[in-house]
Amino acid sequence: ASLAEFHGHRELARLLVDALASHAAHDGELLALCEGQRGRIARTSGDLDDAAEHYADAIRRTTPLPKRDAWTRALCGLANVHIDRGNYPAAERCLRRVLTAGPQVAAPTRVHPWMGLAIVRRKRGDLPEAWRPR
């Protein structure tokens, strides 16, 4: 789905995600990942409202689950929507929420909120501080 989306075939990407979701009815993590992927497809299509809804749904689906990839990706995706809208405080809140989950978030996935915070700082014009954690 990500490859189809990357090449501009968003309808194919949606079909692939929907097909996967239809077979994952009892796997909350996988359903949340599918919802997050729908958010990403909507965001790259320019539909920020739809993207925010999909990311919020993914976050809701993962609330009773451990803080795994779907939760982290959904919060980082929602942060990207906030960045696209210029709402940097909301983006920073999403990213810091991931970072405060600490060891519940897989180590390779923790790089995404740090990169997001650097992007927020760069967008704010805080270039010398963009690399340094607060």
Biotite code that builds the C-alpha atoms (Angstrom):
import biotite.structure as struc

atoms = struc.array([
    struc.Atom([0.000, 0.000, 0.000], chain_id="A", res_id=1, res_name="ALA", atom_name="CA", element="C"),
    struc.Atom([2.825, 2.404, 0.859], chain_id="A", res_id=2, res_name="SER", atom_name="CA", element="C"),
    struc.Atom([4.520, 1.703, -2.457], chain_id="A", res_id=3, res_name="LEU", atom_name="CA", element="C"),
    struc.Atom([1.281, 2.270, -4.374], chain_id="A", res_id=4, res_name="ALA", atom_name="CA", element="C"),
    struc.Atom([0.744, 5.516, -2.466], chain_id="A", res_id=5, res_name="GLU", atom_name="CA", element="C"),
    struc.Atom([4.322, 6.630, -3.144], chain_id="A", res_id=6, res_name="PHE", atom_name="CA", element="C"),
    struc.Atom([3.790, 6.173, -6.882], chain_id="A", res_id=7, res_name="HIS", atom_name="CA", element="C"),
    struc.Atom([0.571, 8.176, -6.785], chain_id="A", res_id=8, res_name="GLY", atom_name="CA", element="C"),
    struc.Atom([-1.831, 5.228, -6.956], chain_id="A", res_id=9, res_name="HIS", atom_name="CA", element="C"),
    struc.Atom([-3.887, 6.217, -3.919], chain_id="A", res_id=10, res_name="ARG", atom_name="CA", element="C"),
    struc.Atom([-6.986, 4.258, -4.924], chain_id="A", res_id=11, res_name="GLU", atom_name="CA", element="C"),
    struc.Atom([-4.913, 1.081, -5.183], chain_id="A", res_id=12, res_name="LEU", atom_name="CA", element="C"),
    struc.Atom([-3.328, 1.874, -1.813], chain_id="A", res_id=13, res_name="ALA", atom_name="CA", element="C"),
    struc.Atom([-6.810, 2.273, -0.272], chain_id="A", res_id=14, res_name="ARG", atom_name="CA", element="C"),
    struc.Atom([-7.960, -1.034, -1.785], chain_id="A", res_id=15, res_name="LEU", atom_name="CA", element="C"),
    struc.Atom([-4.931, -2.843, -0.386], chain_id="A", res_id=16, res_name="LEU", atom_name="CA", element="C"),
    struc.Atom([-5.445, -1.384, 3.081], chain_id="A", res_id=17, res_name="VAL", atom_name="CA", element="C"),
    struc.Atom([-9.155, -2.196, 3.015], chain_id="A", res_id=18, res_name="ASP", atom_name="CA", element="C"),
    struc.Atom([-8.418, -5.780, 1.951], chain_id="A", res_id=19, res_name="ALA", atom_name="CA", element="C"),
    struc.Atom([-5.953, -6.229, 4.773], chain_id="A", res_id=20, res_name="LEU", atom_name="CA", element="C"),
    struc.Atom([-8.347, -4.694, 7.312], chain_id="A", res_id=21, res_name="ALA", atom_name="CA", element="C"),
    struc.Atom([-11.139, -7.028, 6.225], chain_id="A", res_id=22, res_name="SER", atom_name="CA", element="C"),
    struc.Atom([-8.969, -10.017, 7.182], chain_id="A", res_id=23, res_name="HIS", atom_name="CA", element="C"),
    struc.Atom([-7.782, -8.536, 10.485], chain_id="A", res_id=24, res_name="ALA", atom_name="CA", element="C"),
    struc.Atom([-11.119, -8.066, 12.222], chain_id="A", res_id=25, res_name="ALA", atom_name="CA", element="C"),
    struc.Atom([-9.808, -9.426, 15.544], chain_id="A", res_id=26, res_name="HIS", atom_name="CA", element="C"),
    struc.Atom([-6.343, -7.858, 15.589], chain_id="A", res_id=27, res_name="ASP", atom_name="CA", element="C"),
    struc.Atom([-6.577, -4.397, 17.146], chain_id="A", res_id=28, res_name="GLY", atom_name="CA", element="C"),
    struc.Atom([-2.970, -3.473, 16.401], chain_id="A", res_id=29, res_name="GLU", atom_name="CA", element="C"),
    struc.Atom([-3.282, -4.390, 12.732], chain_id="A", res_id=30, res_name="LEU", atom_name="CA", element="C"),
    struc.Atom([-6.612, -2.567, 12.393], chain_id="A", res_id=31, res_name="LEU", atom_name="CA", element="C"),
    struc.Atom([-5.024, 0.506, 13.975], chain_id="A", res_id=32, res_name="ALA", atom_name="CA", element="C"),
    struc.Atom([-2.090, 0.279, 11.540], chain_id="A", res_id=33, res_name="LEU", atom_name="CA", element="C"),
    struc.Atom([-4.589, 0.115, 8.655], chain_id="A", res_id=34, res_name="CYS", atom_name="CA", element="C"),
    struc.Atom([-6.428, 3.155, 9.996], chain_id="A", res_id=35, res_name="GLU", atom_name="CA", element="C"),
    struc.Atom([-3.124, 5.015, 10.313], chain_id="A", res_id=36, res_name="GLY", atom_name="CA", element="C"),
    struc.Atom([-2.247, 4.076, 6.728], chain_id="A", res_id=37, res_name="GLN", atom_name="CA", element="C"),
    struc.Atom([-5.615, 5.478, 5.632], chain_id="A", res_id=38, res_name="ARG", atom_name="CA", element="C"),
    struc.Atom([-4.623, 8.672, 7.431], chain_id="A", res_id=39, res_name="GLY", atom_name="CA", element="C"),
    struc.Atom([-1.348, 8.809, 5.582], chain_id="A", res_id=40, res_name="ARG", atom_name="CA", element="C"),
    struc.Atom([-3.068, 8.276, 2.227], chain_id="A", res_id=41, res_name="ILE", atom_name="CA", element="C"),
    struc.Atom([-5.552, 11.052, 3.031], chain_id="A", res_id=42, res_name="ALA", atom_name="CA", element="C"),
    struc.Atom([-2.747, 13.394, 4.140], chain_id="A", res_id=43, res_name="ARG", atom_name="CA", element="C"),
    struc.Atom([-0.715, 12.872, 0.986], chain_id="A", res_id=44, res_name="THR", atom_name="CA", element="C"),
    struc.Atom([-3.921, 13.487, -0.996], chain_id="A", res_id=45, res_name="SER", atom_name="CA", element="C"),
    struc.Atom([-4.271, 16.839, 0.760], chain_id="A", res_id=46, res_name="GLY", atom_name="CA", element="C"),
    struc.Atom([-7.359, 15.910, 2.789], chain_id="A", res_id=47, res_name="ASP", atom_name="CA", element="C"),
    struc.Atom([-6.124, 16.946, 6.223], chain_id="A", res_id=48, res_name="LEU", atom_name="CA", element="C"),
    struc.Atom([-9.529, 16.666, 7.915], chain_id="A", res_id=49, res_name="ASP", atom_name="CA", element="C"),
    struc.Atom([-9.946, 13.062, 6.756], chain_id="A", res_id=50, res_name="ASP", atom_name="CA", element="C"),
    struc.Atom([-6.352, 12.289, 7.723], chain_id="A", res_id=51, res_name="ALA", atom_name="CA", element="C"),
    struc.Atom([-6.877, 13.671, 11.242], chain_id="A", res_id=52, res_name="ALA", atom_name="CA", element="C"),
    struc.Atom([-10.011, 11.534, 11.643], chain_id="A", res_id=53, res_name="GLU", atom_name="CA", element="C"),
    struc.Atom([-8.195, 8.364, 10.568], chain_id="A", res_id=54, res_name="HIS", atom_name="CA", element="C"),
    struc.Atom([-5.259, 9.056, 12.886], chain_id="A", res_id=55, res_name="TYR", atom_name="CA", element="C"),
    struc.Atom([-7.627, 9.796, 15.788], chain_id="A", res_id=56, res_name="ALA", atom_name="CA", element="C"),
    struc.Atom([-9.454, 6.529, 15.105], chain_id="A", res_id=57, res_name="ASP", atom_name="CA", element="C"),
    struc.Atom([-6.154, 4.644, 15.082], chain_id="A", res_id=58, res_name="ALA", atom_name="CA", element="C"),
    struc.Atom([-5.247, 6.217, 18.436], chain_id="A", res_id=59, res_name="ILE", atom_name="CA", element="C"),
    struc.Atom([-8.651, 5.236, 19.870], chain_id="A", res_id=60, res_name="ARG", atom_name="CA", element="C"),
    struc.Atom([-8.223, 1.663, 18.625], chain_id="A", res_id=61, res_name="ARG", atom_name="CA", element="C"),
    struc.Atom([-4.838, 1.364, 20.325], chain_id="A", res_id=62, res_name="THR", atom_name="CA", element="C"),
    struc.Atom([-5.854, 2.918, 23.664], chain_id="A", res_id=63, res_name="THR", atom_name="CA", element="C"),
    struc.Atom([-6.437, -0.459, 25.371], chain_id="A", res_id=64, res_name="PRO", atom_name="CA", element="C"),
    struc.Atom([-3.324, -1.965, 23.735], chain_id="A", res_id=65, res_name="LEU", atom_name="CA", element="C"),
    struc.Atom([0.349, -1.644, 24.671], chain_id="A", res_id=66, res_name="PRO", atom_name="CA", element="C"),
    struc.Atom([2.046, 1.375, 23.081], chain_id="A", res_id=67, res_name="LYS", atom_name="CA", element="C"),
    struc.Atom([3.327, -0.322, 19.966], chain_id="A", res_id=68, res_name="ARG", atom_name="CA", element="C"),
    struc.Atom([3.968, 0.869, 16.422], chain_id="A", res_id=69, res_name="ASP", atom_name="CA", element="C"),
    struc.Atom([0.348, 1.667, 15.505], chain_id="A", res_id=70, res_name="ALA", atom_name="CA", element="C"),
    struc.Atom([-0.077, 4.074, 18.432], chain_id="A", res_id=71, res_name="TRP", atom_name="CA", element="C"),
    struc.Atom([3.258, 5.777, 17.785], chain_id="A", res_id=72, res_name="THR", atom_name="CA", element="C"),
    struc.Atom([2.689, 6.069, 14.043], chain_id="A", res_id=73, res_name="ARG", atom_name="CA", element="C"),
    struc.Atom([-0.827, 7.436, 14.543], chain_id="A", res_id=74, res_name="ALA", atom_name="CA", element="C"),
    struc.Atom([0.331, 10.134, 16.974], chain_id="A", res_id=75, res_name="LEU", atom_name="CA", element="C"),
    struc.Atom([3.242, 11.075, 14.717], chain_id="A", res_id=76, res_name="CYS", atom_name="CA", element="C"),
    struc.Atom([0.862, 11.144, 11.739], chain_id="A", res_id=77, res_name="GLY", atom_name="CA", element="C"),
    struc.Atom([-1.530, 13.405, 13.633], chain_id="A", res_id=78, res_name="LEU", atom_name="CA", element="C"),
    struc.Atom([1.440, 15.603, 14.543], chain_id="A", res_id=79, res_name="ALA", atom_name="CA", element="C"),
    struc.Atom([2.264, 15.868, 10.822], chain_id="A", res_id=80, res_name="ASN", atom_name="CA", element="C"),
    struc.Atom([-1.304, 17.009, 10.119], chain_id="A", res_id=81, res_name="VAL", atom_name="CA", element="C"),
    struc.Atom([-0.885, 19.677, 12.813], chain_id="A", res_id=82, res_name="HIS", atom_name="CA", element="C"),
    struc.Atom([2.440, 20.708, 11.244], chain_id="A", res_id=83, res_name="ILE", atom_name="CA", element="C"),
    struc.Atom([0.797, 20.947, 7.820], chain_id="A", res_id=84, res_name="ASP", atom_name="CA", element="C"),
    struc.Atom([-1.826, 23.235, 9.363], chain_id="A", res_id=85, res_name="ARG", atom_name="CA", element="C"),
    struc.Atom([0.792, 25.330, 11.153], chain_id="A", res_id=86, res_name="GLY", atom_name="CA", element="C"),
    struc.Atom([-0.445, 24.287, 14.601], chain_id="A", res_id=87, res_name="ASN", atom_name="CA", element="C"),
    struc.Atom([2.985, 23.647, 16.094], chain_id="A", res_id=88, res_name="TYR", atom_name="CA", element="C"),
    struc.Atom([1.916, 23.511, 19.767], chain_id="A", res_id=89, res_name="PRO", atom_name="CA", element="C"),
    struc.Atom([-0.557, 20.690, 18.997], chain_id="A", res_id=90, res_name="ALA", atom_name="CA", element="C"),
    struc.Atom([2.096, 18.859, 16.964], chain_id="A", res_id=91, res_name="ALA", atom_name="CA", element="C"),
    struc.Atom([4.573, 19.156, 19.805], chain_id="A", res_id=92, res_name="GLU", atom_name="CA", element="C"),
    struc.Atom([2.000, 17.814, 22.305], chain_id="A", res_id=93, res_name="ARG", atom_name="CA", element="C"),
    struc.Atom([1.446, 14.720, 20.142], chain_id="A", res_id=94, res_name="CYS", atom_name="CA", element="C"),
    struc.Atom([5.163, 14.089, 19.746], chain_id="A", res_id=95, res_name="LEU", atom_name="CA", element="C"),
    struc.Atom([5.930, 14.577, 23.435], chain_id="A", res_id=96, res_name="ARG", atom_name="CA", element="C"),
    struc.Atom([3.096, 12.194, 24.303], chain_id="A", res_id=97, res_name="ARG", atom_name="CA", element="C"),
    struc.Atom([4.930, 9.482, 22.373], chain_id="A", res_id=98, res_name="VAL", atom_name="CA", element="C"),
    struc.Atom([8.224, 10.312, 24.063], chain_id="A", res_id=99, res_name="LEU", atom_name="CA", element="C"),
    struc.Atom([6.692, 10.168, 27.554], chain_id="A", res_id=100, res_name="THR", atom_name="CA", element="C"),
    struc.Atom([5.527, 6.595, 26.856], chain_id="A", res_id=101, res_name="ALA", atom_name="CA", element="C"),
    struc.Atom([9.222, 5.716, 27.051], chain_id="A", res_id=102, res_name="GLY", atom_name="CA", element="C"),
    struc.Atom([10.112, 2.028, 26.944], chain_id="A", res_id=103, res_name="PRO", atom_name="CA", element="C"),
    struc.Atom([6.569, 1.040, 25.935], chain_id="A", res_id=104, res_name="GLN", atom_name="CA", element="C"),
    struc.Atom([7.435, 2.384, 22.472], chain_id="A", res_id=105, res_name="VAL", atom_name="CA", element="C"),
    struc.Atom([9.809, 0.235, 20.427], chain_id="A", res_id=106, res_name="ALA", atom_name="CA", element="C"),
    struc.Atom([13.293, 1.744, 20.231], chain_id="A", res_id=107, res_name="ALA", atom_name="CA", element="C"),
    struc.Atom([13.415, 1.962, 16.388], chain_id="A", res_id=108, res_name="PRO", atom_name="CA", element="C"),
    struc.Atom([10.060, 3.762, 16.388], chain_id="A", res_id=109, res_name="THR", atom_name="CA", element="C"),
    struc.Atom([11.148, 6.388, 18.944], chain_id="A", res_id=110, res_name="ARG", atom_name="CA", element="C"),
    struc.Atom([13.168, 8.173, 16.258], chain_id="A", res_id=111, res_name="VAL", atom_name="CA", element="C"),
    struc.Atom([9.971, 9.454, 14.596], chain_id="A", res_id=112, res_name="HIS", atom_name="CA", element="C"),
    struc.Atom([8.836, 11.805, 17.392], chain_id="A", res_id=113, res_name="PRO", atom_name="CA", element="C"),
    struc.Atom([12.381, 13.168, 17.753], chain_id="A", res_id=114, res_name="TRP", atom_name="CA", element="C"),
    struc.Atom([12.482, 13.903, 14.022], chain_id="A", res_id=115, res_name="MET", atom_name="CA", element="C"),
    struc.Atom([9.047, 15.492, 14.297], chain_id="A", res_id=116, res_name="GLY", atom_name="CA", element="C"),
    struc.Atom([10.205, 17.783, 17.093], chain_id="A", res_id=117, res_name="LEU", atom_name="CA", element="C"),
    struc.Atom([13.179, 18.838, 14.979], chain_id="A", res_id=118, res_name="ALA", atom_name="CA", element="C"),
    struc.Atom([10.802, 19.639, 12.102], chain_id="A", res_id=119, res_name="ILE", atom_name="CA", element="C"),
    struc.Atom([8.563, 21.697, 14.430], chain_id="A", res_id=120, res_name="VAL", atom_name="CA", element="C"),
    struc.Atom([11.556, 23.659, 15.685], chain_id="A", res_id=121, res_name="ARG", atom_name="CA", element="C"),
    struc.Atom([12.810, 24.241, 12.147], chain_id="A", res_id=122, res_name="ARG", atom_name="CA", element="C"),
    struc.Atom([9.367, 25.448, 11.038], chain_id="A", res_id=123, res_name="LYS", atom_name="CA", element="C"),
    struc.Atom([9.314, 27.845, 13.988], chain_id="A", res_id=124, res_name="ARG", atom_name="CA", element="C"),
    struc.Atom([12.683, 29.200, 12.874], chain_id="A", res_id=125, res_name="GLY", atom_name="CA", element="C"),
    struc.Atom([14.457, 27.743, 15.903], chain_id="A", res_id=126, res_name="ASP", atom_name="CA", element="C"),
    struc.Atom([17.321, 26.384, 13.782], chain_id="A", res_id=127, res_name="LEU", atom_name="CA", element="C"),
    struc.Atom([20.203, 26.354, 16.276], chain_id="A", res_id=128, res_name="PRO", atom_name="CA", element="C"),
    struc.Atom([18.017, 24.436, 18.714], chain_id="A", res_id=129, res_name="GLU", atom_name="CA", element="C"),
    struc.Atom([16.431, 22.029, 16.210], chain_id="A", res_id=130, res_name="ALA", atom_name="CA", element="C"),
    struc.Atom([18.828, 19.217, 16.979], chain_id="A", res_id=131, res_name="TRP", atom_name="CA", element="C"),
    struc.Atom([18.860, 19.495, 20.775], chain_id="A", res_id=132, res_name="ARG", atom_name="CA", element="C"),
    struc.Atom([16.191, 17.778, 22.964], chain_id="A", res_id=133, res_name="PRO", atom_name="CA", element="C"),
    struc.Atom([14.422, 20.012, 25.465], chain_id="A", res_id=134, res_name="ARG", atom_name="CA", element="C"),
])
